[in-house]
Every structure is written in C-alpha cells, then in structure tokens.
C-alpha cells in the first residue's frame, strides 16, 4: 500500500476531514478521532506505541481550525488551541472508516477465516524441529492452527520437556492448577478422569476457568498397543449444524449459564467454580467458544426447575451431533507426535485402553493462551512476509 492524496478538506462545520485519494476513492475521518490519535511526541509515545494524551484533556466536540495537504503523502491539521497534528497517508488509508476498509483491517489483525471439517479432515502435519528453527514453518503452523483448528507436529523427542521448548517458541505456556505441564497417564486415585484408562467423551478442557486456555498441546511419549485412539470434532462446524437443525436448542445452549466445578490437589490445592454457556457467541450470533466438559459439569444447576429438561434435551442433541460418524475424526498418536489444537473450537476425546500393572501410555500436556499464540503469529508474519 502506497496511497497518494489528491485533496483534503474539512466538512460538517469542521467536525470531519475528508481525504480524496489519487485512486478516486474518498475517506472521511471524525475530528475527535483525529485529535485523539495525534502522533506527535506530546500526544503519543513511539517507544511504547501508546497514547500519552489524557482522555480528560480531549474535547469530544472538537473541530479543525485549518487542514492542509503537506504533500501527497501527508496531511497537517491545526486545532483551535494552535496544536498541530500530522498524519501519514498510509497510516490514514489503513484506518479508513468505510465498511470494506474496516473489514480488511480486522481480517489482517485477527485472521477470522475458518476451514470447517468433519470425518473428512486431512490432518495437517508439520515436522516439529522445522517449526522450532524455521520462521516460515512456524508461521505456517500457527496460520493453519488458527484456520483449521488442529495441526500435528511430528518427530519430537520421546521425553518430557519438549512442550517447554514449544512454549518458548511461541512465548510462554499457561500455568494452571495442574502445573506448567501435566502427565496424562493411568494414576492411582486419579484427580482427573483423563488420568485413567477409561474412555473420554468429547470435551473442551477447563471450562471451569473464567478464561479457559485457548490452545492445547498433547505430546505422545509412550503409546499403548491396543486402544487409546484420539478423537476430535470441529465444535464450530457442529454448532452451525445445530443452529440450522434446531434453532431453539442452539438458543438454549448459547444462553444458559452452566455451573462447572473442579476441586482437588495437584500443582497446589484448588476449589474452582465457574459459570459458562455451552456455546459462547459474538454480537453476530457466531460461535466463538465451546465450553463443554461433562466430567466437570457441576451437580449444582442455577436455573428454574422447569427449564432443566429442555436444557438436557438441547445438550443431548448437540452431544449426538458431536458423536455422529460424519463429524468426528479418529487417529492414533505415535510416540514423538505433538497434537496442537484450538481448545475453544475443537472438542477432543479418547477411546479406552487396557489397564495394566506397567505404564503403557504417557502423554505430556500443556496450554497456551490465544493472546500469546496470536502475538507470535503476527510477529512471524511481519518477519516472513516483510509486512509493516
């Protein structure tokens, strides 16, 4: 983007500045926003990329005193108090308030594109060491993780600690009550159903937290010969199906606050309680997070008695869709595999495996927040694509 400005003028009695571009398009900027975002050293701290101007010093009814075209790449504004502000053409163009420009900027910042899937999933695979040392491979990994929701990293060493390395690659891991990393294996007096040999039904991890971890890593260190297959399902794809098939059920699951509980001792002792909707939506009604873990759903249910059975019926229909053959994908981790997936979108489960006196299956798990992952993705994109 290298836009040129043809003309600039004040409109609406000085409340707006209109920029006419050399390509024939126009952009209109509210003056209160322009003053709020003055880039001069008095109003903005470049070293922190942060605003210095105090909001209480901002006149929300401000108008321009004078606006001028410094050159085709910059405009200059003089305010009523004689403060002057300059704005680069490229900076302004990116922040145009048109619906199309805003959509482009939001897509660039948050990468909202999704590729839905069912049993036909072609599980994306990338060598672990490649993403550790190649920015291009790491960028591909995180872009695919954001778009598809799951990526398998192959060829990691079959020892504990590889997820710590992976955490350093993106920034840092999420600490929870189960520790910085945790060991999924059959344990006596297990404090989590995952630490048994039994089947695990489809779930997202940790809906008992106010802000559940966004991304999950599971590293296969040892795998049982029989059983123990992993299963995944695209929760967003299934919730879309539910919305079309039974809008009332969707409305119930996206509006009912469900109680979750987790009490025990691990990294430290804990007693966690939380309320979550099974399907969290954005302002447009699109699913943005699934919060479903049957094991930690509380016996306490804070809704009127007459609404309980309709809720169970709605959840049953959603659960049946999750488990339908057309939606779930089954695979078996091999030692050295690290499956990375979107814990807000992808529900995962496990088939049972035989109990044995010796340890036959061992996964190490860890979490990361989407804020950390998206931060690394943006930095890698800038480096790989040389984007500003």
Secondary structure by P-SEA (a helix, b strand, c coil): cccccccccccccccbbbbbccccbbbbbcaaaaaaaccccccccccccccccccccccccccccccccccccbbbbbccccbbbbbbaaaaaaacccaaaaaaaaaaccccbbbbbcccccbbbbbaaaaaccaaaaaaaaaaaaaccbbbbccccccccaaaaaaaaccbbbbcccccccccccccccccccccccccccccccccccccccbbbbbbcbbbcccbbbbbbcaaaaaaaaaaacaaaaaaaacbbbbbbbbbbcccccccccccccbbbcccccccccccccccccccccccccaaaaaaaaaaaaaaaaaccccbbbbbbcccbbbbbccccbbbbbbbbbbcccccbbbbbbcccaaaaaaaaaaaaaaacccc
